[in-house]
């Protein structure tokens, strides 16, 4: 029996599904993050060059990956909304932005803690760090632009344009260590060559990445449900859910 996935493009039908998915992914996030942190902080061996300070990569690297990935997904939903004028697309883009900004901030913050013992300073205007900081400003700009426009549909379109323009910064972040002479180390994990780290380190970092991914899905779906109730509050179905929650 085939499933009509297009019916979930409506906020009314997607709302209950989002609640069920958020619960499941939230539990998976707790499990994966617990396993990843245990492997990273208690099982993985000490790095020969950086000592114990390197363990911050188990938070820093997955957060940096998610900061870029979520921006691309946000721009994707914004583009879908512009192309097909769907209400749910704009809501999803709006729901992604705070979580993307959170992971970008975590990546910058943990990077500073990693940079202090490694480089001897909290911050340098390195190409990778600077482009990641620009990504944080793009998230903030997206949220500020939407908040400044009263009409939600107009706010969605304006935010989508900004997200699509800003997506060019994502490959700049990723390839900055190859394009310029930077202090930031190159990628330890690549699709084109074997990883340059111990198997335990890699396993812990990948599990943490899945944990952050699961958390992102859960957080975005919960925030999307709040946006749906706010924007659809005049609809009968939203009123029923609101009264039920009360």
C-alpha positions, 0 to 999 in steps of 0.5 A, a space after each residue: 500500500 502506497 503512502 501519500 506523502 504530499 498530504 503532509 505538506 499541510 500544517 494540519 496533517 504534518 502537526 501530529 506527525 511532527 510531534 511523534 517524530 520529535 519524541 522518537 528523535 529526541 530519545 535517539 539524540 539522548 542515546 547517541 550523545 551519551 554514547 558519543 561522549 562516553 567514547 570520546 572522553 573515557 575510551 578514546 586514547 590521548 592524542 600524541 601531540 595535543 594531549 587531552 585538549 583534543 577531546 573537544 573535537 567530539 563536540 566541536 567537529 559535529 557542531 561545525 558540521 551541523 552548522 553548515 548542514 542546517 543552513 543548507 537545509 534551511 535554504 532548501 526549505 526557503 527555496 521550496 517555499 519561493 518556488 511553490 508558495 507552500 506555507 509549511 516550507 517557510 515554517 520549516 525554514 524559520 524553525 531551523 534557524 535557531 538550532 543552526 545558530 546554536 550549533 554555529 555558536 557552539 562550534 565557534 565557542 569550542 573552537 576558541 577553547 581548542 585554539 587557546 592551548 593549540 595556537 596560544 590564543 582564543 581567536 585569530 582572523 583565520 579563513 575558517 573561523 571568519 567564514 564560520 562567524 559570517 555563518 552565525 551572522 547569516 543565521 542572526 540576519 535571517 531571524 532578524 529579517 523575519 522578525 522585522 516583517 509583520 506579514 509571515 508570508 512576506 517574511 518567509 519570502 524575504 528570509 528565503 532570499 537571504 538564505 539562498 544568497 548566503 548559502 554560498 558561504 557554506 562551501 567557503 567554510 568547507 574549502 577554506 583550509 584548502 584554498 588559503 594558508 590557514 592555522 586551522 588544521 585540515 579535515 581529519 575525515 574525508 570521503 576521498 581518503 582514509 581517516 587520519 585518526 584512531 578508530 575509537 576517535 572516529 567512532 565517537 565523533 560520528 556517533 556524536 554527529 548522529 546525536 546532534 543530527 537527531 537533536 536537530 530534527 527533534 528541536 526543529 519539529 517541536 519549534 515548527 509545531 509552535 510556529 504552526 499553532 501561532 500562524 494557524 491559530 484562527 483555524 479550527 484544528 489549531 484551536 482544538 490542539 491549543 485547547 487540548 494543551 491547556 
